[in-house]
Amino acid sequence: MKRYEHEAERIIDAPRALVWAVVSDTNRSDRALGLAPATYRWDVDETGRRVRVASASELGQALEWIEPPYQWIEGRVVEGRRRFVKGPVSRAGFDARLEDTGDGKTRLRARAWMEAGGLIGLLGGPVQRLKFKAGLRRYLDAIEALFATTDASGAADASQPAAVRVKYLLGQSADEVTTGPRTEPNRALLERRGQALRAVVEPEVAERILGHLAERPDEEVREMRPFELAGRWGLPRRAVLRGFLHATVAGLCDLRWQVNCPVCRVGAAVVERLDGVGEATHCDACEIDFGTDFGQHVEAVFPSNPAIRPTTSALYCASSPAFLPHVLAQLEVPAGETREEPIELVRGAVHVRALKRPGAADVALEDAPATLAVTVTSDGVRVEREGAASGASTLRLVNATDDVATVLIERAGWSADAVLGSVIASFPDFLDLFATEAPASGVDLRVGHLALLFSDLVGSTALYERVGDARAFAIVEEHFRAMGAAIERHEGAIVKTMGDAVMASFPSLGHGVAAARAMIEAHDAAHAGDGLGVKIGVHAGPCLAVRANDRLDFFGTTVNMAARLQAKAEASEIVLTEQSYDEPGVVEVLGAFPVRRFEASLKGIEERQRLVGAQLGGATRG
């Protein structure tokens, strides 16, 4: 076997973390190096380990390789390697190391290499070395140009992962080397369907979506995330989500459901309809089955509609750190050995685990320790912090087992800007436009946390008798419009109406209580003289997302509790459990109003409940 490699060095006028975020995206770098796209699968190697295997064709040769987990430390280093099992190449890899120059710039050293044998390998090796040289030069030139021509102010938030922050810069670039290829859209169809979008959403949102579909590279329109784009565009998140939902109806993009693994946080499955999401999901990367939580694991993503913009889906490297932005470091430690590396640790909690091993540990970091010591044992991981750092911390990894260990240091408190089920289930436009999107019949999807509100209008029967059907109907319709507006203002959605009653969902208890207050205040201001009152119950907790009458609905103890609380309320009163009333944020919303504290038995709930009713006043009582 003979080794062929090329190494390049550049001084780049940009922060080290952001330079690392671009160069460590090995899916981009492999594409820039001229490597062929690959097809990936999971298999078992000769030792019985489950491994990621890739296949590709390079220089007319069929190649197959095993791709071990890549290693990296955010802002400092990335190292990837491949072990070939088919073709003239034996091993290959890419690595990059970064350091500060002391004047705000970054020194980057990048290297691509391969080892090959046989006649084909010896003939093709020099050619591949030239490809490495040209590819590295082209890629580093593009990185220099990226930082020289874009505004980095949107990437300044150091609390965000570097791989997320750098998207603000990549979103300003049209250079194919760094952003990837762009398939030409069907502009006539884009304009025709775009008119339908412009007619129903805010002009700036519509133009941003249409411009994105027309001009951005394939990788940015293949799986669009509304909240992520809203941050990049500086627009309200819910306005952009509303835009994408209406864009789906207009045929500009599609709605897909991605189920994210709770361990690696990567998509374990993608289905076209919500009825394709199962109660349990398997993650090949983690080799686990997990119960699907619709609220926390299921994400709505929006690929471009193929008629508007067909996109290429070539994958060059499945192990890129860019696919795991929450992972600060992923490092391999041989059996029985110790490894030390410098690392910048973020304030907050870090989650420490070892790949495919039991146990994990969470550590709160109010400030950076001098040393974060991680010991991997057969039972899991043990983490200790030592001293206080004056600069970078030292990460000390001790492998006390008889097998190699891959350790991950993750941001425990960070989550991607994803449109999760807990959000979509409380979004009015989704429930209106996608009424039939619901779990399959007989499938109950768990929702880990959702707030439910039930309201009821009292005095309507007497109103009909007093003012006549036409006038009473108009008043009641006006009431429902006011209720819906208050619910939507506080990020909720009406799930269904039942006579004079409303059931609404919210992403949090605080949103539900704020909406309840707004509903009563709006009602009492408009109908103080009509002899009407509204009473409300709010409760939050786990429930089930189900299909009922071919629509999305919710079922379970939390739903029952919210409905029973409403039944205990008086007119112009919000009733919660005592525990809910004492939650942060609730007293701030209701603390100015008199309360009554009482105990009651609720139908279908075994234990008597301690309840609090916040009395907001109003025209009717009792």
C-alpha positions in Angstrom: 0.0 0.0 0.0 1.2 3.5 -0.9 0.0 6.7 0.8 -1.2 9.7 -1.3 -2.1 12.9 0.4 -2.2 16.7 0.2 -2.1 19.2 3.0 -3.0 22.9 2.7 -2.8 25.8 5.2 -4.7 29.1 5.2 -5.0 32.1 7.5 -8.7 33.1 7.4 -10.0 36.4 8.8 -12.9 35.0 10.8 -13.6 33.5 14.3 -12.2 30.0 14.8 -15.6 28.4 15.7 -17.3 29.6 12.5 -14.4 28.5 10.3 -14.6 25.1 11.9 -18.3 24.9 11.3 -17.8 25.2 7.6 -14.7 23.0 7.2 -16.0 20.3 9.6 -19.1 19.8 7.4 -17.6 16.8 5.7 -20.6 16.4 3.5 -19.6 19.8 1.9 -15.9 19.2 2.0 -16.1 15.7 0.3 -18.3 17.2 -2.4 -15.8 20.0 -2.9 -12.9 17.5 -3.0 -14.6 15.9 -6.0 -15.5 12.6 -4.2 -18.4 10.6 -5.5 -21.7 10.5 -3.6 -22.4 7.4 -1.7 -25.2 5.0 -0.7 -25.3 4.1 3.0 -26.6 1.1 4.9 -26.2 -0.5 8.3 -24.4 -3.9 8.4 -22.4 -6.2 10.7 -18.6 -6.4 10.3 -16.3 -9.4 10.8 -16.2 -8.9 14.6 -20.0 -8.8 14.9 -20.2 -5.0 15.4 -23.0 -3.1 13.7 -21.3 -0.6 11.4 -22.2 2.0 8.8 -21.3 0.8 5.3 -21.1 3.0 2.1 -20.9 2.2 -1.6 -19.8 4.5 -4.4 -18.1 4.4 -7.8 -14.8 6.4 -8.2 -12.6 6.5 -11.3 -14.7 3.6 -12.8 -14.0 1.4 -9.7 -16.7 0.1 -7.4 -15.8 1.0 -3.8 -17.2 -0.1 -0.5 -16.1 1.1 2.9 -16.9 1.0 6.6 -17.2 4.5 8.1 -16.5 4.6 11.8 -17.8 7.5 13.8 -15.9 10.7 13.0 -14.1 12.5 15.8 -14.2 16.3 16.5 -14.0 19.1 19.0 -16.1 22.1 18.1 -13.9 24.9 17.0 -10.7 22.9 17.1 -10.5 19.7 15.1 -12.4 17.3 12.9 -11.1 13.9 11.7 -12.8 11.3 9.5 -11.5 8.1 8.2 -12.8 5.2 6.0 -11.7 1.6 6.0 -12.3 0.1 2.5 -13.5 -3.5 2.0 -13.9 -3.3 -1.8 -11.7 -1.6 -4.4 -8.1 -0.7 -4.7 -8.1 1.8 -1.8 -7.3 0.4 1.7 -7.9 3.5 3.9 -8.7 7.2 3.3 -9.5 10.2 5.4 -9.8 13.9 5.9 -8.8 16.0 8.9 -8.6 19.7 9.7 -7.1 21.5 12.7 -7.6 25.1 13.7 -5.9 27.5 16.0 -6.1 31.2 16.8 -3.4 33.5 15.3 -3.8 36.0 18.1 -5.1 38.8 15.9 -8.7 37.6 15.5 -7.9 35.3 12.6 -7.8 31.5 12.3 -5.0 29.3 11.1 -6.5 26.3 9.3 -4.6 23.2 8.3 -6.6 20.7 6.2 -5.4 17.4 4.8 -6.9 14.7 2.6 -5.3 11.3 2.1 -5.7 7.7 0.9 -3.7 4.5 0.9 -4.0 2.3 -2.2 -2.3 -0.8 -3.7 -2.3 -2.9 -6.7 -1.8 -1.7 -10.3 -5.1 0.3 -10.4 -4.3 1.9 -7.0 -0.8 2.8 -8.1 -2.0 4.3 -11.3 -5.0 6.1 -9.8 -3.2 7.3 -6.7 -1.3 10.2 -8.3 -4.5 11.3 -10.0 -6.4 11.2 -6.8 -3.7 13.3 -5.1 -4.0 15.9 -7.8 -7.8 15.9 -7.2 -7.2 16.4 -3.4 -4.9 19.3 -4.2 -7.3 21.0 -6.6 -10.3 20.2 -4.3 -8.7 21.6 -1.2 -7.6 24.7 -2.9 -11.1 25.3 -4.4 -12.7 24.7 -1.0 -10.4 26.9 1.0 -10.7 29.6 -1.6 -14.5 29.4 -1.2 -14.3 29.5 2.6 -12.1 32.6 2.4 -14.6 34.2 0.0 -17.5 33.3 2.2 -16.2 35.2 5.2 -15.0 38.1 3.1 -18.3 38.7 1.4 -21.0 38.0 4.0 -22.3 39.7 7.1 -21.4 37.7 10.2 -23.6 39.8 12.6 -26.4 37.2 12.6 -23.9 34.5 13.6 -22.7 36.2 16.8 -24.8 34.3 19.4 -22.2 32.1 21.1 -24.9 30.2 22.9 -25.9 28.5 19.6 -23.8 25.7 18.1 -21.3 26.9 15.5 -22.9 24.7 12.9 -26.2 26.5 13.4 -24.6 30.0 13.5 -22.8 29.6 10.3 -26.0 28.9 8.4 -26.6 32.7 8.6 -23.5 33.2 6.4 -24.2 30.3 4.1 -27.7 31.6 3.5 -26.1 34.8 2.1 -23.8 33.0 -0.3 -24.6 31.7 -3.9 -21.2 30.0 -4.3 -21.8 26.4 -5.4 -18.6 25.1 -3.8 -19.8 25.9 -0.2 -23.6 25.8 -0.7 -23.9 23.0 -3.2 -25.7 22.7 -6.6 -28.9 24.4 -7.5 -31.6 22.8 -9.7 -33.4 25.3 -11.8 -37.1 25.7 -10.7 -40.1 25.8 -13.0 -40.5 29.5 -12.8 -43.8 29.8 -14.7 -45.4 27.3 -12.2 -43.7 29.0 -9.3 -45.2 32.3 -10.2 -48.7 30.9 -10.9 -48.8 29.0 -7.5 -47.1 31.9 -5.8 -50.0 34.2 -6.6 -52.2 31.9 -4.5 -49.7 32.2 -1.6 -49.5 36.0 -1.9 -53.3 36.2 -1.6 -53.4 34.6 1.9 -50.2 35.4 3.8 -48.2 38.5 4.7 -46.4 39.9 1.7 -42.9 39.7 3.2 -43.4 36.1 4.2 -44.7 35.1 0.8 -41.8 36.8 -1.0 -39.2 35.2 1.3 -40.6 31.7 0.7 -40.9 32.2 -3.1 -37.4 33.7 -3.3 -36.0 30.8 -1.3 -37.6 28.3 -3.5 -36.3 30.1 -6.6 -32.8 30.9 -5.7 -31.3 28.8 -2.8 -29.3 25.6 -3.4 -30.9 22.2 -3.4 -29.8 21.3 0.1 -31.6 24.4 1.5 -35.0 23.6 -0.1 -34.9 19.8 0.2 -35.9 19.9 3.9 -37.0 23.4 4.9 -37.5 24.2 8.6 -39.8 27.2 9.1 -38.5 28.3 12.5 -34.9 28.1 11.4 -35.7 30.2 8.3 -37.7 32.7 10.4 -34.6 33.4 12.5 -32.4 33.8 9.4 -35.0 36.2 7.8 -35.7 38.1 11.0 -39.5 37.4 10.7 -42.0 36.1 13.3 -41.8 32.3 13.7 -45.5 31.7 13.6 -46.0 33.9 10.5 -43.4 31.9 8.6 -44.9 28.6 9.7 -48.3 29.8 8.6 -46.7 30.8 5.3 -45.3 27.3 4.8 -48.6 25.6 5.6 -50.4 27.8 3.0 -47.5 27.2 0.6 -48.1 23.4 0.9 -51.8 23.9 0.1 -50.8 26.1 -2.9 -48.5 23.2 -4.2 -45.2 25.0 -3.7 -43.9 22.6 -1.1 -44.9 19.4 0.6 -45.4 18.5 4.3 -43.4 15.6 5.7 -43.2 14.2 9.2 -39.7 13.4 10.5 -39.4 11.3 13.7 -36.3 12.3 15.6 -34.4 9.9 17.9 -34.3 11.1 21.5 -30.8 9.8 21.9 -28.9 11.0 18.8 -31.5 13.7 17.8 -31.2 12.6 14.2 -34.2 11.7 12.0 -34.9 8.0 12.4 -37.8 8.0 9.9 -39.6 10.3 7.5 -43.2 9.6 6.4 -45.5 11.5 4.0 -48.6 11.5 6.2 -49.2 11.6 9.9 -51.0 8.3 9.8 -47.7 6.7 8.8 -46.1 7.5 12.2 -46.2 4.5 14.5 -46.4 4.3 18.3 -42.8 3.1 18.3 -39.8 3.9 16.1 -36.5 2.3 15.5 -33.2 4.2 15.2 -30.6 2.3 13.2 -27.8 4.6 14.4 -28.4 4.0 18.1 -29.8 0.5 17.7 -32.8 1.2 19.9 -36.6 1.2 19.7 -38.3 4.2 21.3 -41.9 5.1 22.1 -42.9 7.9 19.7 -43.8 11.1 21.5 -45.8 13.2 19.0 -45.1 16.4 21.0 -41.3 16.0 21.3 -40.1 13.5 18.6 -42.2 14.3 15.5 -41.2 17.3 13.4 -42.9 18.9 10.5 -40.5 19.6 7.6 -41.3 21.1 4.2 -39.4 19.9 1.1 -40.0 21.7 -2.2 -42.7 20.3 -4.4 -41.0 18.3 -7.2 -43.1 20.1 -9.8 -41.8 23.4 -8.6 -38.3 22.4 -7.8 -36.9 18.9 -8.2 -33.7 18.6 -6.1 -30.8 16.3 -6.1 -30.3 14.3 -2.9 -26.7 13.1 -3.1 -25.1 12.2 0.2 -21.3 12.5 0.3 -20.7 11.8 4.0 -23.2 10.5 6.5 -20.9 11.1 9.5 -20.6 14.9 9.2 -20.5 16.8 12.5 -23.0 19.2 10.9 -25.7 16.6 11.2 -25.1 16.7 15.0 -24.8 20.4 15.9 -25.6 19.7 19.6 -22.5 17.6 20.0 -19.6 19.7 21.3 -17.1 16.8 21.0 -17.1 13.2 19.9 -13.8 11.4 20.6 -12.5 7.9 20.5 -10.5 6.4 23.4 -8.7 3.0 23.1 -9.4 0.3 25.7 -7.6 1.1 29.0 -6.2 4.4 27.9 -6.5 8.1 28.8 -6.9 11.0 26.4 -6.7 14.7 27.1 -7.8 17.5 24.7 -8.5 21.3 25.1 -12.2 22.2 24.7 -14.4 25.3 25.0 -17.2 24.3 27.3 -20.5 26.3 27.1 -22.3 27.5 30.2 -25.3 25.4 31.1 -25.8 21.7 31.3 -23.8 19.2 29.3 -24.9 15.6 28.6 -22.1 13.0 28.5 -22.5 9.5 27.1 -20.6 6.8 25.2 -21.9 5.5 21.9 -24.0 2.3 22.2 -23.2 1.9 25.9 -25.6 2.1 28.8 -25.9 5.1 31.1 -25.2 8.8 30.8 -24.5 11.8 33.0 -25.7 15.4 33.1 -23.5 18.1 34.5 -24.5 21.7 35.2 -21.7 24.2 34.3 -22.2 27.6 35.8 -18.7 28.3 34.7 -16.0 26.4 32.8 -14.0 23.9 34.8 -10.2 23.6 34.5 -10.8 19.9 33.8 -13.8 17.9 32.9 -12.9 14.3 33.7 -15.0 11.5 32.1 -14.5 7.9 33.0 -16.2 5.2 30.9 -17.0 2.0 32.7 -18.9 -1.1 31.8 -21.9 0.4 33.7 -21.9 3.8 32.0 -20.0 7.1 32.5 -18.9 9.0 35.5 -18.2 12.8 35.2 -16.2 15.1 37.6 -15.3 18.7 37.3 -12.0 20.0 38.7 -11.1 23.6 39.4 -12.0 26.7 37.4 -10.6 27.5 33.9 -8.9 30.7 33.1 -9.0 29.8 29.4 -9.9 26.7 27.5 -10.8 23.7 29.7 -9.1 20.3 29.5 -11.3 17.3 28.6 -9.8 14.2 30.2 -11.3 10.9 28.9 -10.5 7.6 30.7 -11.6 4.4 29.2 -11.7 1.8 32.0 -13.1 -0.9 29.8 -11.5 -3.6 27.6 -13.0 -2.2 24.3 -12.7 1.1 22.4 -15.1 3.8 23.5 -16.5 6.8 21.7 -17.4 9.6 24.1 -19.9 12.4 23.3 -20.1 15.8 25.1 -23.5 17.3 24.2 -25.4 20.5 24.9 -28.1 19.2 27.2 -30.3 22.4 27.1 -30.1 23.2 23.4 -32.7 22.1 20.9 -33.1 22.8 17.2 -35.6 25.3 15.9 -38.0 22.5 15.0 -41.7 22.6 14.4 -42.6 19.8 16.8 -45.9 18.1 17.3 -46.6 20.1 20.4 -46.4 23.3 18.2 -48.3 22.0 15.2 -51.1 20.6 17.3 -51.7 24.1 18.7 -51.5 25.9 15.4 -54.9 27.1 14.0 -53.9 27.0 10.3 -52.7 23.4 10.6 -55.9 22.3 12.1 -57.9 24.2 9.5 -56.0 23.4 6.4 -55.0 19.8 7.2 -58.1 18.6 9.0 -57.5 14.9 7.9 -53.9 14.8 9.0 -54.2 12.6 12.1 -52.7 9.3 13.4 -53.9 6.1 11.8 -57.1 4.6 13.2 -56.2 2.6 16.3 -52.8 4.3 16.8 -52.5 6.4 19.9 -49.4 8.7 19.7 -48.1 9.8 23.1 -47.8 13.6 23.7 -45.4 14.1 26.6 -46.8 17.6 27.5 -49.7 19.7 26.1 -52.0 22.3 27.7 -55.7 21.9 27.1 -58.4 24.5 27.6 -62.1 24.0 27.8 -64.5 26.9 27.8 -68.3 27.1 28.0 -70.8 29.9 27.4 -73.5 30.2 30.2 -76.8 32.0 29.7 -77.2 31.4 26.0 -80.5 29.6 26.3 -82.1 32.5 28.1 -80.5 34.9 25.6 -82.3 33.1 22.7 -85.6 33.4 24.5 -85.0 37.0 25.4 -83.8 38.5 22.1 -84.8 36.0 19.5 -82.9 33.4 17.4 -81.4 35.8 14.8 -80.0 38.3 17.3 -78.9 35.6 19.8 -77.1 33.6 17.0 -75.2 36.7 15.9 -74.1 37.4 19.5 -73.0 33.8 20.0 -71.0 33.8 16.7 -69.3 37.1 17.8 -68.4 35.3 21.0 -66.8 32.4 19.2 -64.8 34.8 16.9 -63.5 36.6 20.0 -62.6 33.3 21.7 -60.7 32.1 18.6 -58.8 35.4 18.2 -57.7 35.3 21.9 -56.6 31.7 21.5 -54.6 32.3 18.4 -52.9 35.4 19.9 -51.5 33.2 22.6 -50.2 30.5 20.3 -53.1 28.1 20.7 -55.6 26.5 18.3 -59.3 25.4 18.6 -59.3 21.6 18.4 -63.1 21.5 18.2 -66.3 23.1 19.4 -69.2 21.3 21.1 -72.3 23.4 21.2 -71.4 26.5 23.2 -68.1 24.9 24.4 -64.6 25.2 23.0 -61.6 22.9 23.3 -58.3 24.4 22.5 -54.6 23.2 22.7 -51.5 25.2 23.6 -47.8 24.4 23.8 -47.6 25.3 27.5 -49.7 26.0 30.5 -48.7 29.7 30.6 -50.0 30.2 27.0 -53.3 28.5 28.0 -53.8 30.6 31.1 -53.0 33.9 29.3 -55.4 33.0 26.6 -58.1 32.1 29.2 -57.7 35.5 30.8 -57.9 37.3 27.4 -61.0 35.3 26.5 -62.9 36.3 29.6 -61.8 39.9 29.4 -62.8 40.1 25.7 -66.2 38.4 26.3 -67.1 40.5 29.4 -66.1 43.8 27.6 -68.4 42.9 24.6 -71.3 41.2 26.3 -71.6 42.6 29.9 -75.2 43.6 29.2 -76.3 40.4 27.4 -76.6 38.2 30.5 -73.8 35.9 29.2 -70.8 34.6 30.9 -67.8 32.3 30.0 -66.2 29.8 32.3 -62.9 28.1 31.7 -60.7 25.2 32.9 -57.1 24.8 31.9 -54.7 21.8 32.6 -51.4 20.6 31.2 -49.7 17.2 31.1 -49.3 14.1 29.0 -52.1 12.9 26.6 -52.6 10.9 23.5 -53.0 12.2 19.9 -55.7 10.2 18.2 -57.9 10.1 15.1 -61.5 10.9 15.9 -64.1 11.5 13.2 -61.1 11.6 10.8 -59.5 14.6 12.5 -56.7 15.1 15.0 -58.0 15.0 18.6 -56.6 14.4 22.0 -57.5 11.9 24.7 -56.5 11.0 28.2 -56.4 12.2 31.8 -55.1 15.6 31.0 -58.0 16.2 28.6 -60.6 14.9 31.1 -59.1 17.0 33.9 -59.3 20.2 31.8 -63.0 19.5 31.0 -63.9 18.7 34.6 -62.2 21.9 35.8 -64.3 23.9 33.4 -67.4 22.2 34.9 -66.4 23.5 38.4 -65.9 27.1 37.2 -68.3 30.0 37.6 -69.0 32.6 35.0 -65.9 34.8 34.3 -63.7 32.4 36.3 -60.7 30.2 35.4 -60.2 27.1 37.4 -56.9 25.2 37.7 -55.5 22.6 40.1 -53.6 24.2 43.0 -50.4 22.8 41.6 -51.0 24.4 38.2 -51.8 27.8 39.8 -48.5 27.8 41.7 -46.4 27.2 38.5 -44.1 29.9 37.4 -45.8 32.3 35.1 -49.4 31.5 36.1 -49.6 33.7 39.3 -48.1 36.5 37.2 -51.1 36.3 34.9 -53.8 35.7 37.5 -52.3 37.1 40.7 -54.2 40.4 40.5 -57.6 38.7 40.7 -59.4 37.3 43.8 -59.3 33.5 44.1 -61.3 30.9 45.8 -59.6 27.8 47.0 -61.7 24.6 47.3 -61.6 20.9 47.1 -63.8 18.9 44.7 -64.4 15.4 43.4 -64.0 15.4 39.6 -65.9 12.9 37.5 -63.6 10.1 36.2 -60.7 11.3 38.5 -60.2 9.1 41.6 -58.7 11.5 44.1 -60.3 14.7 45.4 -58.5 17.7 43.9 -57.4 20.9 45.5 -58.5 23.6 43.1 -58.1 27.4 42.6 -60.6 29.6 40.8 -59.4 33.0 39.6 -62.4 35.3 39.5 -62.0 37.9 36.8 -65.4 39.5 37.4 -68.2 39.8 34.8 -71.8 40.2 34.2 -73.2 36.9 35.5 -72.6 34.7 38.5 -73.6 31.2 39.5 
